[in-house]
Structures are given as structure tokens and as C-alpha cells.
């Protein structure tokens, strides 16, 4: 019985670690920009039609 409890604790600890690593990775990938920076990016993209993202409101 104690062995099963330890296995369960280990699984929970591994899951918490995986969740933390996933969250850390997502945080590192996220980029926060100001509205002014976003407007500047839109302006720059309008000058480069090959990019094709100038009309994307997500930028």
C-alpha cells in the first residue's frame, strides 16, 4: 500500500514539474508590446507587401 502511495506522489511531482516547465516555456515565448510599438510594426509592414501581414489586426 505504501509503495502505491509513493508511486502516486512521484507521478504528481512529475506532473507538477512538467506543468512548470511548460509554463516557463510559454512565458519565454510570450512577447509584450505597447500599443505604440504595435502601431510602428504595422507601419513598417505596410512598406513591405511581401510580408502580407499589414492588415492582420493581431499584430
Secondary structure, DSSP 8 states (H G I E B T S, - for coil): -HHHHHHHHHHHHHHHHHHHHHHHHHHHH-----HHHHHHHHHHHHT-TTT--TT-TT-
